[in-house]
């Protein structure tokens, strides 16, 4: 085998991962040492992604084509970045879904978790309605002579703002395969705009609260506050930290096994559709592979349940999952996904899409702000500001940006706001299932785009009734 630099298949992915590591470490230094970045609360992975994107975009003009051609590796090729973005979201969610859950006997906690999940999905719906309203309006005003898929491009707004670059990458790629030129970069650009919205609008709002003296901003020391104990590494009846097979290796093996099952199931379903329903396969295939993280999440839950059954029946005497290590795997996967997703945006692909991009970016931030502000007052009695700030950060960025905004006004997590993000996200998987079906439906035909638009309103109304009804029951129970 050739081990030299000329073997690009051997070295390219290593060089790309090395560059990702370089930008992550550089961004971490900037985030900790430069006051501007520290006060912006921009997540380190997001900052690393923007640094990488700037280098790629500027580098394309700095280095002549003949120079790049002589290099054994093209640092501006996005193939590996796109691949890591795609796999990162699935691996991250599989790792989270394999974690052992502890039952909460508190009915009040269950009510709060369920309404937080409904709030999250209702925000997706509001973002989807705003995005489709813009894309449909622009389609009839300017784009009717082009592809009808553009009319459904607004469905990428909740994917980018609400779910982040991984889902924006997958759905954007699926819509691009249906005819929207630059769809993938369009979705990723919306996700990047969401992070900026979380940081800029969120920080401005926190400062407004501080000036009004309704809340105080925490000092800008390291507010990590998290203490890792022996119990995190060694829960009751867990496998030892190190024996013939390292404990971390076991966690990684479980994650990769579930991802292999995800591939086999997706491939099997796709093959059956190709053979017996080729017309359906033509539309569904790209969406099936685009939603691979959903399939992976469901399979991970099944594996987790099976392992629990094996333990209860004494077929298996020890617990193999470790929640702390699985969380670290998901954190690594999501960090890589965020860096690669932002860095792989092709600015040139947005040519002709700048107007819808700017309108959707602004509309997404605005409707998310006012929707969450209104409902947070009704749902989070006693900590409405903390609930709003954390949800706004998550629904325009990721859960990490929501937590970072929350820590500015609740550094010790005295309110339940941080826990609502976690428990609400679990319930959002259930509430969000119809939303995912609508996302797959919207770009197929113009008629179905309008049908999706109407169904978003209908489902939003149902969730709103659910949210307000839960609030009313809780009030009576507390009296």
C-alpha positions in Angstrom: 0.0 0.0 0.0 1.2 3.5 -0.8 1.6 5.5 2.5 2.9 8.7 0.9 1.0 12.0 0.4 0.1 11.1 -3.1 -2.4 8.6 -1.7 -5.1 11.2 -1.1 -7.7 8.6 0.0 -5.4 7.7 2.9 -4.5 11.3 4.1 -7.3 13.7 3.0 -9.7 12.9 5.8 -6.9 13.0 8.4 -5.8 16.5 7.2 -9.4 17.7 7.2 -10.0 16.5 10.7 -6.7 18.1 11.7 -7.9 21.4 10.3 -11.2 21.1 12.2 -9.2 20.5 15.4 -7.0 23.5 14.7 -10.0 25.8 14.2 -11.8 24.4 17.3 -8.7 25.1 19.5 -8.2 28.5 17.9 -11.8 29.4 18.5 -11.6 28.2 22.1 -8.7 30.5 22.7 -10.5 33.5 21.2 -13.7 32.6 23.1 -11.8 32.6 26.4 -9.3 35.4 25.9 -10.9 38.0 23.6 -13.6 40.1 25.4 -15.6 40.7 22.3 -16.1 37.0 21.6 -16.5 36.2 25.3 -19.4 38.7 25.7 -21.0 37.6 22.4 -21.7 34.1 24.0 -21.1 32.6 20.5 -20.5 28.8 21.0 -17.0 27.8 20.3 -17.9 25.3 17.5 -19.9 28.1 15.8 -17.0 30.5 15.9 -14.7 27.7 14.6 -17.0 27.1 11.7 -17.1 30.8 10.8 -13.3 31.0 11.0 -13.0 28.0 8.7 -15.6 29.4 6.3 -13.8 32.8 6.1 -10.5 31.0 5.3 -12.2 28.9 2.6 -14.1 31.8 1.0 -11.1 34.1 1.0 -8.6 31.3 0.1 -10.4 30.6 -3.1 -9.3 34.0 -4.3 -5.9 34.1 -2.7 -4.6 30.8 -4.2 -4.6 30.4 -8.0 -6.1 27.3 -9.4 -2.7 26.0 -10.6 -1.3 26.2 -7.1 -4.2 24.3 -5.6 -3.8 21.6 -8.3 -0.2 21.0 -7.2 -1.2 20.4 -3.6 -1.7 16.8 -2.5 -4.8 18.0 -0.6 -7.2 20.8 -1.5 -8.1 22.5 1.8 -11.1 24.1 0.2 -12.8 21.0 -1.0 -16.1 20.5 0.9 -16.7 16.8 0.2 -15.4 15.6 3.6 -17.0 18.5 5.4 -20.4 17.6 4.0 -19.8 13.9 4.9 -18.9 14.7 8.5 -21.9 17.0 8.8 -24.2 14.3 7.6 -22.9 11.6 9.9 -22.4 13.9 12.9 -26.1 14.6 13.5 -27.0 10.9 13.3 -24.1 9.8 15.6 -24.9 12.5 18.1 -28.6 11.7 18.4 -27.9 7.9 18.6 -25.5 8.5 21.5 -28.1 10.6 23.3 -30.9 8.1 22.7 -28.8 5.2 24.1 -28.5 6.9 27.5 -30.3 5.2 30.4 -33.3 7.2 31.5 -34.3 7.5 35.1 -38.1 7.6 35.8 -39.4 10.8 37.3 -42.3 10.2 39.6 -43.2 13.9 39.7 -46.4 14.5 37.8 -45.7 18.2 37.8 -42.3 17.6 36.2 -43.9 15.5 33.5 -46.4 18.3 32.8 -43.7 20.8 32.5 -41.7 18.6 30.2 -44.6 17.8 27.9 -45.6 21.4 27.6 -42.0 22.4 26.9 -41.9 19.8 24.1 -45.1 21.2 22.7 -43.7 24.7 22.9 -40.6 23.6 21.0 -42.6 22.0 18.2 -45.0 24.9 18.1 -42.0 27.2 17.4 -40.9 24.9 14.6 -44.4 25.4 13.1 -44.4 29.2 13.5 -41.0 29.3 11.8 -42.3 27.0 9.0 -45.3 29.2 8.4 -43.2 32.3 8.2 -40.7 30.6 5.9 -43.3 29.2 3.5 -45.2 32.5 3.5 -42.0 34.2 2.3 -41.1 31.6 -0.3 -44.6 31.3 -1.7 -44.9 35.0 -2.0 -41.6 35.4 -3.7 -42.4 32.4 -6.0 -45.5 34.0 -7.3 -43.9 37.4 -7.6 -40.5 36.5 -9.1 -39.8 32.8 -9.5 -42.7 31.3 -11.3 -40.7 30.8 -14.4 -38.2 28.7 -12.5 -38.5 25.5 -10.5 -41.6 25.1 -8.4 -39.5 23.6 -5.6 -38.5 27.1 -4.7 -42.0 27.6 -3.3 -41.3 25.1 -0.6 -37.8 26.4 0.3 -39.3 28.2 3.3 -39.6 24.8 5.1 -35.8 25.1 5.6 -36.3 27.9 8.1 -37.4 25.7 11.0 -34.7 23.1 9.9 -32.0 25.7 10.1 -33.2 27.8 13.1 -35.0 25.2 15.1 -32.9 22.1 14.4 -29.4 23.4 13.4 -27.0 22.7 10.6 -27.3 18.9 10.6 -30.9 18.9 9.7 -30.6 21.9 7.4 -27.8 20.1 5.6 -29.9 16.9 5.1 -33.2 18.5 4.1 -31.4 21.2 2.1 -29.6 18.4 0.2 -32.9 16.6 -0.4 -34.6 19.7 -1.7 -31.6 20.4 -3.9 -32.0 16.9 -5.4 -35.6 17.8 -6.3 -34.5 20.9 -8.2 -33.6 23.8 -5.9 -30.2 24.9 -7.0 -28.0 25.8 -4.0 -30.6 24.3 -1.6 -28.0 22.7 0.7 -26.0 25.9 1.1 -29.2 27.9 1.5 -30.2 25.7 4.4 -26.8 25.8 6.1 -26.7 29.6 5.6 -30.0 29.9 7.4 -28.6 27.7 10.3 -25.6 30.0 10.5 -27.8 33.1 10.6 -29.7 31.4 13.4 -26.6 31.2 15.5 -25.9 34.9 14.9 -29.5 35.7 15.8 -29.1 33.7 19.1 -25.9 35.5 20.0 -26.8 39.1 18.9 -30.5 39.3 19.8 -30.1 37.1 22.9 -27.2 39.2 24.3 -29.0 42.5 23.5 -32.1 41.3 25.3 -30.0 40.2 28.4 -28.4 43.6 28.5 -31.8 45.3 28.3 -32.9 43.2 31.3 -29.8 44.3 33.2 -30.4 48.0 32.5 -34.0 47.6 33.7 -32.6 45.9 36.7 -35.1 43.0 36.3 -32.2 40.6 36.0 -28.4 40.9 36.5 -25.8 39.5 34.1 -23.4 37.1 35.6 -19.7 38.1 35.8 -17.7 36.9 32.9 -15.6 34.4 34.7 -15.6 30.7 33.8 -19.1 29.6 34.9 -18.6 26.0 34.2 -20.0 25.0 37.6 -20.2 21.3 36.6 -18.5 18.8 38.8 -17.8 15.3 37.5 -17.8 12.7 40.3 -17.0 9.0 40.4 -20.7 8.2 40.0 -20.6 9.8 36.5 -18.1 7.2 35.4 -19.3 4.2 37.5 -23.0 3.9 38.2 -24.5 0.9 40.0 -23.9 -2.4 38.2 -22.1 -0.8 35.3 -19.2 -2.5 33.6 -15.7 -1.5 35.0 -14.0 1.5 33.7 -11.2 -0.6 32.2 -11.0 -4.3 31.7 -10.2 -6.3 28.5 -12.3 -3.7 26.6 -12.2 -0.1 27.6 -15.4 1.4 28.8 -15.3 4.2 26.3 -14.8 1.7 23.5 -17.9 -0.1 24.6 -19.9 3.1 24.3 -18.5 3.9 20.9 -19.1 0.3 19.7 -22.8 0.6 20.8 -23.2 3.9 18.9 -21.6 2.5 15.7 -23.6 -0.7 15.9 -26.8 1.2 16.0 -25.6 3.4 13.1 -24.8 0.2 11.1 -28.3 -1.0 11.8 -29.6 2.4 10.7 -27.8 2.0 7.4 -29.0 -1.5 6.8 -32.6 -0.6 7.6 -32.5 2.5 5.3 -30.9 0.5 2.6 -33.4 -2.3 2.9 -36.4 0.0 2.7 -34.9 2.0 -0.2 -34.1 -1.2 -2.1 -37.7 -2.5 -1.7 -39.1 0.8 -2.9 -36.8 0.9 -5.8 -37.9 -2.6 -6.8 -41.7 -2.5 -6.2 -42.5 1.2 -6.3 -39.9 3.1 -8.3 -42.2 6.1 -8.7 -42.5 6.5 -4.9 -38.8 5.7 -4.5 -37.9 8.6 -6.8 -39.5 11.1 -4.3 -39.0 9.3 -1.0 -35.4 8.0 -1.4 -33.6 11.3 -0.8 -35.9 12.1 2.2 -35.4 8.6 3.6 -31.6 9.0 3.7 -32.0 12.7 4.8 -33.9 11.6 7.9 -31.4 8.9 8.8 -30.9 10.5 12.2 -34.6 9.9 13.0 -34.3 6.2 12.1 -31.1 6.0 14.1 -32.8 7.6 17.1 -35.7 5.2 17.0 -33.3 2.2 16.6 -31.2 3.5 19.6 -34.3 3.7 21.7 -35.2 0.1 20.8 -31.7 -1.1 21.6 -31.9 0.7 24.9 -35.2 -0.9 25.7 -33.8 -4.4 24.8 -30.8 -3.9 27.0 -33.1 -2.9 29.8 -35.2 -6.1 29.3 -32.1 -8.2 29.3 -31.1 -6.7 32.6 -34.5 -7.2 34.2 -34.7 -10.8 33.1 -31.1 -11.4 34.3 -30.0 -12.4 30.8 -27.5 -9.6 31.1 -26.1 -8.8 34.6 -24.4 -5.5 34.0 -25.3 -2.2 32.5 -23.2 -1.4 29.5 -24.2 2.2 28.8 -22.6 5.1 30.6 -24.6 8.3 30.3 -21.6 10.5 30.9 -19.4 9.0 28.2 -22.4 8.8 25.8 -23.0 12.5 26.3 -19.3 13.2 25.5 -19.6 11.2 22.3 -22.7 13.2 21.3 -21.0 16.4 22.3 -18.0 15.6 20.0 -20.3 14.6 17.1 -22.4 17.8 17.4 -19.3 20.0 17.7 -17.8 18.5 14.5 -21.2 18.7 12.8 -21.5 22.4 13.6 -18.0 23.3 12.5 -18.3 21.3 9.2 -21.8 22.5 8.5 -20.9 26.2 8.6 -17.5 25.7 7.0 -19.0 23.9 4.0 -21.4 26.6 3.0 -20.7 27.6 -0.6 -21.3 31.3 -0.9 -21.6 31.2 -4.6 -24.5 28.7 -4.4 -26.5 31.5 -2.8 -26.5 33.5 -6.0 -30.1 34.4 -6.7 -31.2 33.4 -3.2 -29.9 36.3 -1.2 -33.3 38.1 -1.0 -35.2 35.0 0.4 -32.3 34.3 2.6 -32.2 37.8 4.2 -36.0 37.9 4.5 -36.2 34.5 6.1 -33.3 35.2 8.5 -35.0 38.3 9.8 -38.4 36.8 9.9 -37.2 33.7 11.7 -35.6 35.7 14.4 -38.6 38.0 14.9 -41.4 35.4 14.9 -39.4 33.2 17.2 -38.8 36.1 19.6 -42.4 37.2 19.9 -43.9 33.7 19.9 -41.6 32.5 22.7 -41.9 35.7 24.6 -45.7 35.4 24.7 -45.9 31.8 25.6 -43.1 31.9 28.2 -45.1 34.3 30.3 -48.0 31.8 30.3 -46.1 28.6 30.7 -43.2 29.4 33.0 -44.7 31.2 36.0 -42.1 32.6 38.2 -39.2 32.3 35.8 -40.6 33.6 32.5 -37.5 35.5 31.5 -35.2 32.5 32.2 -37.5 30.2 30.3 -37.7 32.7 27.4 -34.0 33.3 27.1 -33.1 29.7 27.2 -35.7 28.6 24.7 -34.9 31.5 22.3 -31.2 30.5 22.3 -32.1 26.9 21.6 -34.8 27.6 18.9 -32.4 29.8 16.9 -29.2 27.9 17.6 -28.8 24.7 19.6 -29.3 23.6 23.2 -25.8 24.8 24.0 -26.5 28.4 22.9 -29.7 28.3 25.0 -27.8 27.2 28.1 -25.1 29.9 27.6 -27.7 32.6 27.4 -29.5 31.3 30.4 -26.3 31.2 32.5 -25.9 35.0 32.0 -29.0 35.6 34.2 -29.2 32.3 36.0 -25.6 31.1 36.5 -26.4 28.6 39.2 -29.4 27.1 37.4 -31.8 27.9 40.3 -34.8 27.9 38.0 -36.0 24.8 36.1 -35.3 26.5 32.7 -32.2 24.4 31.9 -33.9 21.2 32.7 -36.9 22.2 30.5 -34.6 22.3 27.5 -33.6 18.6 28.1 -36.9 17.1 29.1 -38.8 19.3 26.5 -36.5 18.1 23.7 -37.4 14.4 24.6 -41.1 15.2 24.3 -40.5 17.2 21.2 -39.5 14.0 19.4 -43.0 12.7 19.8 -44.8 16.0 19.1 -42.5 16.7 16.2 -43.2 13.5 14.2 -46.1 15.1 12.2 -43.8 18.1 11.5 -41.2 15.8 9.9 -43.9 14.3 7.7 -44.9 17.7 6.5 -41.3 18.6 5.8 -41.0 15.6 3.5 -44.4 16.5 1.9 -43.8 20.2 1.1 -41.2 20.1 -1.7 -42.8 17.3 -3.8 -45.4 19.5 -5.7 -46.7 23.0 -5.6 -50.2 21.7 -4.5 -48.6 19.8 -1.6 -46.7 22.9 -0.7 -50.0 24.7 -0.2 -51.4 21.7 1.6 -48.4 21.6 4.0 -48.9 25.4 4.6 -52.5 24.8 5.7 -51.6 21.8 7.8 -49.0 23.8 9.7 -51.7 26.2 10.8 -54.0 23.3 11.8 -51.3 21.5 13.9 -50.2 24.8 15.4 -53.8 25.5 16.6 -54.0 22.0 18.1 -50.7 22.4 20.0 -51.7 25.9 21.2 -55.0 24.5 22.7 -52.9 21.7 24.3 -50.4 24.3 25.8 -53.1 26.5 27.2 -55.2 23.6 28.5 -52.1 22.2 30.4 -51.5 25.6 31.9 -55.0 25.8 33.2 -55.0 22.4 34.8 -51.7 23.1 36.5 -53.0 26.3 38.0 -56.0 24.5 39.5 -53.7 21.7 40.8 -51.5 24.2 42.6 -54.3 26.0 44.4 
